[in-house]
Structures are given as structure tokens and as C-alpha cells.
Amino acid sequence: MGLLEEISGPADVKRLRPAELETLAAEIRNFLVEAVSRTGGHLGPNLGAVELSIALHRVFDSPRDRIVWDTGHQAYVHKILTGRAADFTTLRQKGGLSGYPCRAESDHDVIENSHASTALSYADGLAKAYALQGETDRAVVAVVGDGALTGGMAWEALNNIAAAPDRPVVIVVNDNERSYAPTIGGLANHLSVLRTKPNYERFLRWSGTRVQQTPVVGRTAFHALHGLKKGLKDWLAPQGMFEDLGLKYVGPIDGHDIGALEAALMRARNFGGPVIVHAITRKGAGYAHAENDLADHFHGIGVHDPLTGRPLAAKSGPSWTSVFADEMVAVADERPDVVAITAAMLIPVGLHHFADKHPNRVFDVGIAEQHAVTSAAGLAMGGLHPVVAVYSTFLNRAFDQVLMDVALHGCGVTFVLDRAGVTGEDGSSHHGMWDLAMLQPVPGLRLAAPRDATQLRAQLREALDVNDAPTVVRFPKGTAPEEVPAIDRVGGVDVLHRAGEPDVLLISVGAMATTCLDVAERLGDQGVGVTVVDPRWVKPVDPALVELAAGYRLVVTVEDSGRVGGVGATIAQALRDARVRTPVRDFGIPLQFLPHGTRIEVLAEIGLTPQEISREVVEIVAGLSDVPESADRPAPRA
């Protein structure tokens, strides 16, 4: 029986002898490789955080002491040490273990965090709350990946934490030189300097031993030497940036040396004020395939063979992301004004091929979406056409910049939103369900939702031709469907299907086209006439769509985005403004946070399936009375 089987909580970790800890770390690594190979998940970050997680749970008393993870994808080992190892067979599966901290799973999980750069603000608030309530014995620890410190929110929090020198917040910087990709920016360069200056710690260890052994004057000399500490630090390890903020700095520490980590964390806990503990780790540590993967050290992987590191999933068609990636290269070859911006996600959003061919035209700003958007406005003002490629969920963080810095100034910036709609296994914080509703109020903004790879290529180019307003192109995660051809075009609206009487105008948004065609077939079997249309550009509402709607008994919209304020709600408003009395039934994501699971499972849970949609539409049509024609309702167009 291994040590890991004996771990049911942090108390079991504390009881282990120091000599047993390396064995436990090795067992955890083997466990992670085997478990994540079966389910997929964030392997590389957690392999690098094994010793750090063990040390944290030996020094601090979770859950009374609060350990906050930023971002949560480095918390797998934390889950193992808090009694959830047996649940890893269900990792990221519907109803199973979340891939991020989850408050419903354990009292040891404080926040459900997968958006970076937020943990320090949570920690600041928690520490203030405990101080006001007299709970001064409770420690607050924020474990921050070095990539998270590229986000402006982290520095806003640091500024406030440092303003209270007696507030005990321990900030652990898990520094592996990477967020998803290598960490970018001035802070990354600063940490790199610290990593390459081990002389400081060696010198202090030597001096502390040798000087105090000097007869008579030893202790006096030692204190005098520490009076020179600031100058020595600036010379040997220039971490003055942190101490100038008022933050005590401890490190750099070998993040794979449990003894050294425990000593550093104990010093930080006993200090009584804000302390940064700088731990140097290796992403993917202990698993050769991850360590040798130069792209991202197995940051996030699917099901794979643990012996070879190769994926086991059957090959499918091109992904939406790869289609965008290829088209961006083609566009860039033709247009020297097109540049790209990524927020520490070069490979995930498909800009790596563009960067390989045009390295001077891609800007990685780190985990700083707000800066990315306003910087893009500046690029547009300077005569270029920037493409800001981010996950849909991460644009939420930069709405004000889209509105006030881009749209207000009429800047030609194109936003490409990957992972839009229901994304699946990453859960509530990663579903891209807010973009269509969030962006509707932005004046002048145009929003495209391609239904297939052909339309993605076409609509990306159409977006790049707009130079006086922001444009958005959004698409989901996964494999792009087979081409869905149009049989007609009315105005800018593609007609995908037309059969029977003008009973239902079924408006498909983006990747829901195949679902809508399935619905149309089911409705036809029930004797309901259906026309399926794809607006292509869902903002603004095409006048041709309003004219078409006037000739049908019912308008149905289907979108994999929030119903509240979404495309369906906007079309209903457009019909009311045009005095079109055709009723509208909008299908979309209800106003709730969605759980993790496959895209198919989540869509089924919220009723966005052909069977559920067609069943409800049949019931609605059966209850309709014929709507009388009026002078302001034009006849339907052919």
C-alpha cells in the first residue's frame, strides 16, 4: 500500500515524516499522469506544483487557513491532498470532479477560479474580513502563477495589500516562466533576473553561519551585516520592486524542495505582514513527455497514452480554431496592415502560425485583456487593423474598453472570440455564453456568427474590411461542421431550407445551423412548414430578416448563448419596432451558470436539442390562431 492511499486530508500529510515526502510526491505524479491520461485536463501545471502543494498543506491549516488558487488549473494536487483522489476517474465529466476549485466539492476550495489575476483581490478581502472580526490567527495564502502577475488586477490588489503592513497575507508566486505560453513582459524579465541570481541566498546562508561563529563580535557583526541587506539584495538579487511596494520578499526558493519550501512558508506565516514567497518550479516536472513538449509542457491535454504521451482520440475534421489560424495567415500575406494581439494564449487561439510567418506583427500582452483591447484601439488609430483573438469568456473582462476605447472612437478592431457558446469540460467560468448579450448594447459594433468553416473564412474577411467600427467573429470549441450550403440569399440573410407553408421562420445563430436543419426536418414530418435562415451577421439585425418575419406565423430563434439580451431578444425588439406582430420564441441558454460536461451533454441539459426544440415548436404552432394581415405587414418575399 502506497502513501497516497493513506491521505484523506491535510492532517494525514502533516503526520508524514520528512523522509516520506519525496515518496509521496512521486506517487502523486504517477497518479496524475495515469488519471489525466484517461480524462484529459491540465497536466503540466499540476506536475509542477506537487511539492509546493504538499508544503502548503503541511505549513497551513486548511480550511481554517484559506488557500486561494490563481488560476485554479494548478489545484489538482490540492484536491488530492484534501481527500478527492478517488474522484479523479470523473475529472471534468458531467456530474464529476471539476477541473478547477469547486466550493460544492470541498470546504478547502475557497473560490471557483479559472480567470487569472483575481486571487490577490480575494485574499485582500478575506484578510480584511478576518482582521475586522478578530480572527487574527487565520492565515490567508494566495498561490499565484507567474503569468497571473501580468494582469493589471493583480497589481491593483498588491497595492492595497502592501498598504497594510500588519495584514498577514502570504503570496506564493509559482514561477515556472509560463502562463499557458512563456510569460511575457517586464515583470517576467524581472523574475527571470531573480531566478538567475542564486548568489544572494547562498551568501546569506554562508554569512549567517560563519559570521555568528566569530568570537565576541559575531552577533554584532551579523546584525550589522543584515543592516546592509537592502544593498546586498540590489546587488545580488534585485527584488527591490516588491520590497519598494512594502512587501517582504522570500526567495527564490527551489519549488521542488519540500524542506526549503516549508521553511520559507513558515517564515512567511510568522512574519505577521504581507510576504511574497517566490518558488521556482518546472511545468510538467517529473514526466518526460511533458517536460520535452516545448509548446506548452502539456498544459491542457486530451485523452492520451501515458507511456508515449500521444493522443488517443480519433482524428476528426479541422477545428474552428485551426480554420481561423490558416485564414489569418492567408489574410496577413495579402494585407500588411493586419496585426494580431493575444493575451497569453498564442497557441490556443490559433495565432502561432501567424507568429511564425510574421513575428513582428503579433503582440502577446500577457494575461491583460483590458490592455489588449485599448492597445488595439491605438493600433487602429495608427493606421493598422488589429485582430484581438481571445476566448469568449475572457472578453467579459474588457467590456468597458470595447465600449469606450474602441467603439466610441470608431476604431476598426476585429475581435475573434474562440470557445463561444457552450464549451464543455472547463465548466461555468469558461462557457462563452455572455458575448452575444454583452455586445448588443455597443453602438456601431457588428457581430458575425459563422455556421461553418467556409463562412468563418468569408466573415473574417468581411470583418477586416470594416475600418470605422469594431467587428466581432465568434465560434465554438471543437470540430467545424461540414459545409452547410445556402439555397438562397435575401438581403444579407442566407436561406438554408424552405419547405411547406410559411408557418415557422427558424433563425439559426452560428454553429446551431445543423441543429436547426434537424429541427426543420422533424417539423416537416409533423406537417409544419419551415424556412431556416442564417443571418450571418446577427448585429445589427438585417432589415431583410424583419421583412421575412412579417410573412410567417411564428419566428423561432436558436442560439448557444444567453437568452437574456441575446440575439432572439434583439430580433424580437426589432420586430416590435417595425410593428411586426409575429410572435417570437427564443431558444438559448437560460440565466444560470452551466456545469461542466461535454457540449452535447450540456446542450441536452438545457433543452437545446432538435427533439426538445421541435416538440415545443409543434405545441406553439398548434395553439396559434391565424394572425390577420395589416397594412404595415408586407407579404413574405420569395
BAMITI-610477 format. One line per field, with one value per residue (C-alpha): residue in three letters; chain; x, y, z. Coordinates in Angstrom, 2 decimals. Layout:
firo = (ala ...);
tortor = (A ...);
px = (X ...);
py = (Y ...);
pz = (Z ...);
//
This chain:
firo = (met gly leu leu glu glu ile ser gly pro ala asp val lys arg leu arg pro ala glu leu glu thr leu ala ala glu ile arg asn phe leu val glu ala val ser arg thr gly gly his leu gly pro asn leu gly ala val glu leu ser ile ala leu his arg val phe asp ser pro arg asp arg ile val trp asp thr gly his gln ala tyr val his lys ile leu thr gly arg ala ala asp phe thr thr leu arg gln lys gly gly leu ser gly tyr pro cys arg ala glu ser asp his asp val ile glu asn ser his ala ser thr ala leu ser tyr ala asp gly leu ala lys ala tyr ala leu gln gly glu thr asp arg ala val val ala val val gly asp gly ala leu thr gly gly met ala trp glu ala leu asn asn ile ala ala ala pro asp arg pro val val ile val val asn asp asn glu arg ser tyr ala pro thr ile gly gly leu ala asn his leu ser val leu arg thr lys pro asn tyr glu arg phe leu arg trp ser gly thr arg val gln gln thr pro val val gly arg thr ala phe his ala leu his gly leu lys lys gly leu lys asp trp leu ala pro gln gly met phe glu asp leu gly leu lys tyr val gly pro ile asp gly his asp ile gly ala leu glu ala ala leu met arg ala arg asn phe gly gly pro val ile val his ala ile thr arg lys gly ala gly tyr ala his ala glu asn asp leu ala asp his phe his gly ile gly val his asp pro leu thr gly arg pro leu ala ala lys ser gly pro ser trp thr ser val phe ala asp glu met val ala val ala asp glu arg pro asp val val ala ile thr ala ala met leu ile pro val gly leu his his phe ala asp lys his pro asn arg val phe asp val gly ile ala glu gln his ala val thr ser ala ala gly leu ala met gly gly leu his pro val val ala val tyr ser thr phe leu asn arg ala phe asp gln val leu met asp val ala leu his gly cys gly val thr phe val leu asp arg ala gly val thr gly glu asp gly ser ser his his gly met trp asp leu ala met leu gln pro val pro gly leu arg leu ala ala pro arg asp ala thr gln leu arg ala gln leu arg glu ala leu asp val asn asp ala pro thr val val arg phe pro lys gly thr ala pro glu glu val pro ala ile asp arg val gly gly val asp val leu his arg ala gly glu pro asp val leu leu ile ser val gly ala met ala thr thr cys leu asp val ala glu arg leu gly asp gln gly val gly val thr val val asp pro arg trp val lys pro val asp pro ala leu val glu leu ala ala gly tyr arg leu val val thr val glu asp ser gly arg val gly gly val gly ala thr ile ala gln ala leu arg asp ala arg val arg thr pro val arg asp phe gly ile pro leu gln phe leu pro his gly thr arg ile glu val leu ala glu ile gly leu thr pro gln glu ile ser arg glu val val glu ile val ala gly leu ser asp val pro glu ser ala asp arg pro ala pro arg ala);
tortor = (A A A A A A A A A A A A A A A A A A A A A A A A A A A A A A A A A A A A A A A A A A A A A A A A A A A A A A A A A A A A A A A A A A A A A A A A A A A A A A A A A A A A A A A A A A A A A A A A A A A A A A A A A A A A A A A A A A A A A A A A A A A A A A A A A A A A A A A A A A A A A A A A A A A A A A A A A A A A A A A A A A A A A A A A A A A A A A A A A A A A A A A A A A A A A A A A A A A A A A A A A A A A A A A A A A A A A A A A A A A A A A A A A A A A A A A A A A A A A A A A A A A A A A A A A A A A A A A A A A A A A A A A A A A A A A A A A A A A A A A A A A A A A A A A A A A A A A A A A A A A A A A A A A A A A A A A A A A A A A A A A A A A A A A A A A A A A A A A A A A A A A A A A A A A A A A A A A A A A A A A A A A A A A A A A A A A A A A A A A A A A A A A A A A A A A A A A A A A A A A A A A A A A A A A A A A A A A A A A A A A A A A A A A A A A A A A A A A A A A A A A A A A A A A A A A A A A A A A A A A A A A A A A A A A A A A A A A A A A A A A A A A A A A A A A A A A A A A A A A A A A A A A A A A A A A A A A A A A A A A A A A A A A A A A A A A A A A A A A A A A A A A A A A A A A A A A A A A A A A A A A A A A A A A A A A A A A A A A A A A A A A A A A A A A A A A A A A A A A A A A A A A A A A A A A A A A A A A A A A A A A A A A A A A A A A A A A A A A A A);
px = (0.00 1.42 1.45 -1.11 -3.78 -3.35 -4.09 -7.67 -6.97 -4.27 -3.85 -2.51 0.02 1.22 1.81 4.30 7.98 10.21 11.85 8.46 7.59 9.60 7.91 4.51 5.44 6.49 3.26 1.20 2.99 2.35 -1.27 -1.70 -0.20 -2.42 -5.60 -5.36 -4.37 -7.84 -9.89 -7.81 -7.13 -4.42 -1.49 1.63 0.77 -0.06 3.04 4.98 3.01 3.34 5.95 4.53 1.06 2.46 4.42 1.38 -0.76 1.99 2.52 -1.04 -4.25 -6.79 -9.69 -9.36 -6.38 -7.59 -5.56 -6.71 -5.51 -4.90 -5.63 -7.46 -5.97 -2.94 -5.09 -5.30 -2.70 -4.58 -7.67 -5.76 -4.38 -7.85 -9.36 -10.60 -8.16 -10.84 -12.95 -10.32 -11.90 -14.68 -12.44 -14.14 -17.01 -20.68 -21.53 -17.90 -14.87 -14.38 -11.14 -10.99 -11.57 -15.25 -16.97 -19.61 -16.88 -14.96 -14.60 -10.95 -11.96 -12.46 -13.21 -14.23 -11.46 -10.33 -9.99 -6.47 -5.18 -8.07 -6.77 -4.89 -8.05 -9.92 -7.05 -7.07 -10.78 -10.53 -7.66 -9.58 -12.67 -10.74 -8.98 -12.26 -13.74 -10.72 -9.71 -6.07 -4.89 -6.27 -3.76 -4.66 -2.49 -2.76 -0.99 -0.33 1.18 3.78 1.59 -1.20 1.11 0.96 -2.66 -3.36 -5.88 -3.14 -1.15 -4.18 -4.52 -0.80 -1.00 -3.76 -2.21 1.06 -0.76 -1.44 1.96 0.35 -2.10 -0.83 -1.25 1.15 1.58 3.19 4.45 4.60 7.15 7.57 8.23 4.89 1.17 -0.01 2.94 6.17 5.34 5.61 6.59 8.73 7.67 8.66 12.07 12.37 11.52 13.98 16.72 15.78 15.84 19.35 20.74 21.04 24.15 22.05 20.54 23.85 25.66 23.16 23.28 27.08 27.17 24.58 26.65 30.20 29.81 27.86 30.67 33.18 34.24 32.96 31.76 29.98 26.35 27.02 28.65 25.74 23.20 25.40 25.53 21.74 21.70 23.33 20.66 18.96 22.16 23.13 19.73 20.00 23.44 22.85 19.10 17.27 13.89 13.60 10.49 8.46 10.03 9.58 5.85 6.14 6.08 8.55 10.28 11.44 13.26 13.90 13.15 13.54 9.88 10.68 12.49 9.79 12.06 13.11 9.51 8.29 10.98 10.16 6.41 6.87 8.95 6.26 3.47 5.29 6.20 2.84 2.57 2.34 5.04 5.88 7.38 8.99 9.09 10.83 9.09 9.17 5.94 5.47 8.14 8.78 7.04 9.46 6.81 5.50 8.94 10.01 6.89 8.23 4.89 3.12 4.51 1.14 -0.68 -4.06 -4.32 -6.95 -7.07 -3.62 -1.31 0.67 3.60 4.05 2.32 0.45 -3.28 -5.69 -8.70 -9.69 -8.79 -11.67 -12.05 -10.36 -11.23 -12.77 -9.53 -7.35 -9.56 -9.16 -5.42 -4.94 -7.12 -5.26 -2.01 -3.60 -5.01 -1.73 0.13 -2.21 -2.61 0.39 -1.93 -3.36 -1.76 -2.77 -2.97 -3.17 -3.48 -1.02 -2.90 -0.94 -1.39 -4.88 -6.44 -4.54 -2.16 1.03 1.16 0.70 3.50 5.80 5.41 5.02 6.62 6.79 3.03 1.85 1.75 1.38 0.41 0.19 -2.96 -4.17 -7.34 -8.21 -4.82 -5.08 -8.30 -7.20 -3.80 -5.70 -7.56 -4.21 -3.01 -6.15 -5.68 -2.16 -3.43 -3.38 -6.20 -5.69 -7.29 -7.75 -8.12 -9.31 -11.62 -15.16 -15.32 -12.22 -13.64 -16.07 -13.16 -12.69 -16.23 -15.58 -12.59 -14.63 -17.34 -15.42 -11.98 -12.83 -16.47 -16.68 -13.70 -14.91 -11.80 -11.54 -10.69 -11.77 -12.39 -12.22 -13.92 -12.88 -14.75 -18.01 -21.20 -21.17 -17.56 -17.89 -15.47 -13.95 -17.22 -19.12 -16.36 -15.31 -18.65 -18.71 -22.36 -22.21 -20.78 -23.90 -25.86 -22.93 -22.05 -25.59 -25.61 -22.34 -23.20 -21.85 -20.42 -21.06 -21.16 -20.79 -21.60 -20.31 -22.13 -19.23 -15.59 -16.43 -18.43 -15.74 -13.21 -15.65 -16.91 -13.42 -12.52 -15.75 -14.94 -11.44 -12.91 -14.66 -12.29 -14.61 -16.19 -15.47 -16.37 -16.67 -16.43 -17.38 -17.23 -17.35 -14.83 -14.33 -14.54 -16.05 -19.08 -19.35 -20.27 -23.92 -24.77 -27.33 -30.13 -30.88 -29.88 -32.35 -30.56 -27.62 -29.52 -28.75 -31.70 -30.69 -34.03 -37.52 -40.44 -44.21 -46.40 -44.92 -45.60 -42.24 -39.27 -36.44 -33.47 -30.22 -27.33 -23.85 -22.97 -26.60 -27.30 -27.14 -29.41 -31.93 -31.91 -32.65 -35.50 -36.87 -36.92 -38.78 -41.30 -41.87 -42.71 -45.42 -46.87 -45.37 -43.89 -40.44 -37.89 -34.45 -32.30 -28.85 -28.48 -24.68 -24.30 -26.51 -25.79 -27.23 -30.47 -30.75 -33.89 -34.42 -34.85 -37.58 -39.35 -39.16 -40.53 -43.64 -44.82 -44.71 -46.98 -44.09 -40.46 -38.11 -34.51 -31.87 -28.55 -25.94 -25.72 -27.71 -31.39 -31.46 -30.44 -29.29 -29.97 -33.53 -34.39 -32.83 -34.77 -38.00 -37.29 -36.59 -39.94 -41.76 -40.06 -41.20 -44.75 -44.48 -46.83 -45.38 -44.72 -41.16 -39.96 -36.28 -34.23 -30.89 -29.02 -31.10 -29.93 -27.76 -24.17 -23.78 -21.98 -19.12 -19.68 -19.39 -21.01 -23.64 -24.44 -24.76 -26.92 -29.19 -29.49 -30.73 -33.05 -31.05 -31.56 -33.54 -36.01 -36.79 -36.93 -39.16 -41.52 -42.09 -42.44 -45.11 -47.05 -46.77 -47.87 -50.83 -52.01 -51.64 -54.58 -54.02 -52.61 -54.57 -52.69 -52.26 -51.28 -47.90 -47.08 -45.57 -46.12 -43.30 -40.55 -39.77);
py = (0.00 3.37 6.57 8.20 5.69 6.87 10.51 11.52 15.10 17.63 16.10 12.93 14.99 16.68 13.32 12.12 12.11 14.35 11.26 10.09 13.27 12.60 9.20 10.86 13.40 10.61 8.72 11.84 12.42 8.85 9.20 12.44 11.04 7.94 9.77 12.71 10.43 8.85 12.04 14.88 18.03 20.39 18.06 20.21 22.91 20.32 18.23 21.41 22.15 18.80 19.72 23.21 21.82 19.34 22.08 24.38 21.76 20.92 24.53 25.87 24.50 24.41 25.05 27.37 28.91 29.89 28.82 30.64 29.36 31.61 30.15 27.05 24.77 24.25 22.88 19.15 18.21 20.34 18.27 15.04 16.15 17.20 13.76 13.73 11.34 8.68 11.15 11.71 9.00 11.54 14.58 17.16 14.78 15.60 15.29 14.54 16.32 19.85 20.78 23.89 24.54 23.95 25.13 22.40 19.75 20.75 23.32 23.51 25.23 28.92 30.29 28.78 30.46 29.96 33.61 34.69 37.58 37.59 35.60 38.50 40.57 37.70 37.30 41.01 40.89 37.70 39.10 42.31 40.34 38.18 41.21 43.07 40.00 39.46 36.18 37.13 33.53 32.70 32.86 33.77 32.35 33.26 30.88 32.88 31.61 34.00 34.55 35.92 38.76 40.11 41.09 44.61 43.47 41.60 44.81 46.74 44.11 44.18 47.93 47.51 44.52 46.38 49.38 47.37 46.22 44.34 42.37 38.75 37.75 35.18 35.46 32.40 33.08 29.74 30.78 28.38 31.13 30.38 31.06 28.96 30.03 31.66 34.61 37.97 41.45 43.46 41.52 38.27 39.75 40.84 37.36 35.92 38.05 36.73 33.17 33.61 35.20 32.38 34.02 36.08 33.14 31.26 34.32 34.89 31.23 31.33 34.66 33.65 30.63 31.93 35.44 34.41 31.92 34.77 35.18 38.20 40.30 37.60 38.51 42.25 41.69 39.57 42.32 44.87 42.63 42.45 46.23 46.04 43.62 46.04 46.89 43.23 42.40 45.08 43.75 40.00 39.65 42.82 42.03 45.61 46.13 44.04 45.48 49.03 48.25 47.29 43.56 41.30 39.06 35.49 33.62 32.50 29.02 25.70 24.82 21.11 21.06 20.41 21.19 24.54 25.38 24.53 26.69 29.63 29.31 29.07 32.24 33.95 32.82 34.01 37.40 38.99 41.09 40.69 38.40 37.18 33.69 33.20 29.49 28.32 25.31 23.40 22.95 19.25 18.26 14.54 13.42 13.41 13.82 16.96 18.39 17.85 19.43 22.87 24.27 24.22 21.32 19.50 22.49 21.17 17.81 15.35 11.61 10.21 7.24 7.83 5.76 7.65 10.95 10.70 11.49 8.56 10.39 9.54 12.15 14.36 17.27 20.63 22.56 26.02 27.35 25.77 27.19 30.65 30.09 29.22 32.06 34.61 33.60 33.92 37.35 38.55 37.55 39.78 42.69 44.19 46.33 43.32 42.66 40.36 40.56 37.69 37.68 34.90 32.43 32.38 28.67 28.11 30.85 29.83 32.74 30.68 30.11 33.86 34.49 32.00 33.78 37.39 37.55 41.35 41.64 39.60 41.12 38.95 41.29 38.66 38.00 41.55 41.63 45.21 46.43 44.26 45.95 49.53 48.84 47.53 50.84 52.61 50.32 51.11 54.83 54.38 53.01 49.25 46.74 44.70 41.32 40.61 36.84 35.67 33.10 34.43 34.23 36.41 39.30 39.77 41.37 44.10 45.24 48.83 49.01 47.63 50.20 53.34 52.87 51.12 51.74 55.33 56.22 54.30 52.12 49.32 46.48 42.89 40.65 36.92 35.01 31.38 28.95 30.88 29.27 26.00 24.88 21.71 20.30 23.51 24.46 27.54 30.14 29.01 28.70 31.56 32.31 36.05 37.60 37.92 39.63 41.64 43.16 44.02 47.46 48.58 51.23 50.58 47.15 44.39 40.77 37.70 34.12 31.75 28.43 26.51 26.80 28.40 31.12 31.66 32.42 34.69 36.57 37.09 38.86 40.86 41.95 43.03 45.26 47.38 50.14 52.58 50.38 47.27 43.88 40.52 36.98 34.23 30.45 27.48 24.93 21.70 20.42 22.67 21.00 20.04 22.95 23.97 25.44 28.19 27.70 31.42 34.77 37.52 40.76 39.58 36.57 33.04 30.71 27.18 25.37 26.19 23.75 23.88 26.76 29.88 28.62 28.97 31.17 29.38 31.72 29.87 31.59 30.41 26.82 25.96 25.59 21.80 21.65 23.93 21.86 18.79 20.69 21.66 18.04 16.99 19.82 18.89 15.35 16.92 18.92 22.26 24.43 25.79 28.16 28.07 31.17 32.16 35.94 35.55 38.96 38.92 42.53 44.75 42.98 42.82 44.66 41.76 39.48 41.73 41.74 37.97 37.54 39.52 36.75 33.86 32.69 32.17 33.23 30.88 31.78 29.27 30.40 28.81 31.95 33.59 34.21 37.35 40.15 37.72 37.53 36.26 39.12 41.63 40.30 40.43 44.07 44.79 43.23 45.32 48.47 47.62 46.85 43.28 41.22 37.78 36.11 35.12 32.08 32.32 29.25 29.73 29.33 30.10 32.65 30.33 29.17 25.97 22.92 21.11 18.23 17.63 20.16 17.59 16.82 20.46 21.36 18.43 19.53 22.99 21.76 22.91 19.68 19.09 16.89 19.39 22.41 20.72 19.37 22.81 24.49 21.99 22.78 26.53 26.28 24.12 26.85 29.74 31.47 32.99 36.49 38.91 40.78 44.52 47.39 47.69 43.98 43.30 39.96 37.43 37.54 34.51);
pz = (0.00 -1.02 0.99 -1.28 -0.25 3.34 2.52 3.28 4.24 5.20 8.68 7.06 5.11 8.28 10.02 7.39 8.24 6.10 4.60 3.29 1.44 -1.71 -1.97 -1.67 -4.37 -6.74 -6.09 -6.77 -10.07 -11.19 -10.11 -12.07 -15.26 -15.13 -14.13 -16.53 -19.42 -19.13 -18.83 -20.24 -18.28 -17.07 -16.53 -16.91 -14.34 -11.69 -12.23 -11.45 -8.28 -6.44 -3.83 -3.42 -2.67 -0.15 1.63 1.75 3.43 5.94 7.00 6.88 8.39 5.57 5.58 8.61 6.87 3.41 0.37 -2.76 -6.14 -9.16 -11.55 -10.45 -13.07 -10.78 -7.93 -8.82 -6.18 -3.66 -4.45 -3.98 -0.60 0.58 0.06 -3.51 -5.21 -5.70 -7.69 -10.38 -12.53 -13.15 -13.71 -15.99 -16.72 -16.23 -12.55 -11.68 -10.31 -11.59 -13.30 -11.09 -7.39 -6.62 -3.45 -3.76 -3.63 -0.52 2.25 1.20 -2.07 -1.43 -4.88 -8.22 -10.11 -13.67 -14.65 -13.83 -11.71 -9.23 -6.25 -4.69 -4.51 -2.88 -0.43 0.39 1.17 3.23 5.32 5.97 6.99 9.46 10.94 11.50 13.19 15.44 13.80 13.65 13.86 10.40 7.57 4.00 1.23 -2.45 -4.82 -7.97 -11.20 -12.56 -15.62 -13.42 -12.35 -15.91 -15.23 -14.02 -11.41 -9.59 -9.21 -8.01 -5.29 -4.44 -4.00 -1.42 0.35 0.74 2.23 5.39 6.70 9.60 7.43 7.16 3.53 2.11 -1.64 -3.21 -6.72 -8.52 -11.11 -14.00 -16.55 -18.21 -18.05 -20.95 -23.05 -21.82 -19.60 -21.34 -20.19 -17.84 -14.76 -16.46 -17.16 -13.53 -12.25 -14.72 -13.17 -9.73 -10.98 -12.27 -9.10 -6.56 -5.07 -2.67 -0.78 -0.78 0.57 3.37 4.40 4.50 6.32 8.89 9.84 9.61 10.96 14.06 14.87 15.10 18.77 20.75 17.82 15.92 16.74 16.43 13.06 11.96 12.75 11.03 8.00 7.94 8.05 4.66 3.41 1.07 -0.73 -0.96 -2.42 -5.04 -5.97 -5.86 -6.44 -7.45 -5.88 -4.69 -6.79 -4.33 -1.21 -2.52 -2.51 1.14 0.59 2.34 -0.23 0.44 -2.29 -4.84 -3.44 -5.24 -5.77 -5.84 -2.48 0.12 3.05 1.63 0.77 4.27 5.84 3.58 4.10 7.87 7.85 5.78 8.09 11.21 9.76 10.56 7.42 3.65 2.28 -1.22 -1.41 -4.80 -5.74 -8.91 -10.46 -13.74 -15.64 -16.38 -13.85 -13.50 -16.71 -19.63 -22.33 -20.63 -19.90 -23.52 -25.01 -25.78 -26.93 -23.55 -21.47 -21.64 -20.18 -21.23 -22.96 -24.06 -23.53 -24.31 -23.89 -20.67 -21.97 -25.23 -24.45 -27.75 -28.05 -28.34 -29.70 -33.26 -35.81 -36.89 -39.25 -38.79 -35.68 -35.78 -34.29 -36.99 -39.74 -38.26 -37.85 -41.52 -42.76 -40.65 -42.30 -45.74 -44.91 -43.42 -46.57 -48.57 -46.16 -44.36 -42.22 -40.39 -36.99 -34.14 -30.36 -27.91 -24.12 -23.24 -25.47 -28.72 -29.47 -28.01 -30.14 -33.27 -33.78 -33.67 -37.43 -37.99 -35.48 -37.21 -40.52 -39.37 -35.89 -35.81 -36.33 -33.33 -29.84 -26.75 -23.91 -21.17 -19.17 -19.71 -21.79 -20.89 -22.06 -25.18 -26.26 -25.70 -27.25 -30.26 -30.42 -30.55 -33.33 -35.31 -34.74 -36.09 -39.41 -38.80 -38.48 -35.30 -34.62 -30.92 -30.50 -27.08 -25.57 -25.45 -21.66 -21.30 -23.33 -20.43 -18.58 -21.16 -21.93 -20.87 -23.20 -26.11 -25.45 -24.55 -26.10 -29.35 -30.27 -29.03 -31.21 -34.25 -34.34 -36.86 -34.48 -35.10 -32.09 -32.73 -29.94 -29.67 -27.36 -27.79 -26.52 -24.59 -24.33 -22.27 -19.74 -18.34 -16.68 -15.63 -15.89 -19.37 -21.15 -23.67 -23.05 -22.41 -25.59 -27.75 -24.99 -23.65 -27.01 -28.18 -26.49 -28.11 -30.73 -34.21 -33.40 -35.96 -34.87 -37.09 -36.13 -38.84 -39.26 -40.83 -41.89 -45.24 -43.56 -40.94 -43.66 -45.51 -42.47 -41.08 -44.31 -44.24 -40.69 -41.67 -44.38 -41.73 -40.63 -38.85 -36.18 -34.12 -35.56 -33.85 -35.23 -32.78 -33.00 -30.61 -29.42 -31.32 -34.88 -37.51 -39.18 -42.81 -45.05 -44.77 -48.19 -48.71 -51.23 -51.47 -50.05 -49.07 -48.34 -46.25 -44.89 -46.10 -46.61 -45.67 -46.02 -47.29 -47.31 -46.91 -45.86 -44.18 -40.67 -38.93 -39.71 -37.90 -37.35 -36.73 -34.99 -35.94 -35.15 -34.36 -38.10 -38.16 -35.12 -36.85 -40.04 -37.92 -36.25 -39.67 -40.78 -37.62 -38.01 -41.65 -40.54 -38.35 -41.24 -40.15 -42.89 -42.07 -43.55 -41.95 -42.28 -41.11 -40.59 -40.79 -39.11 -36.02 -35.06 -36.36 -37.26 -41.05 -42.29 -44.68 -41.68 -40.27 -43.63 -43.84 -40.31 -41.17 -43.50 -41.00 -38.20 -35.78 -35.52 -33.67 -32.81 -31.70 -30.20 -27.92 -25.86 -23.10 -23.84 -21.70 -24.05 -26.73 -30.47 -30.00 -27.66 -30.05 -33.03 -31.02 -30.24 -33.92 -34.86 -32.27 -33.52 -37.07 -35.83 -36.95 -34.79 -35.50 -32.13 -31.29 -29.33 -28.45 -27.54 -25.84 -22.60 -19.50 -16.97 -14.90 -14.57 -16.53 -15.14 -16.82 -19.20 -22.94 -25.24 -26.22 -22.57 -21.56 -24.57 -23.75 -20.13 -21.13 -23.88 -26.91 -28.84 -32.05 -30.22 -27.45 -29.76 -32.34 -29.66 -28.17 -31.58 -32.64 -29.46 -30.07 -33.70 -32.72 -30.35 -32.80 -34.42 -37.81 -37.46 -39.66 -42.32 -41.79 -43.99 -42.34 -42.74 -46.15 -47.84 -47.46 -50.04 -52.12);
//
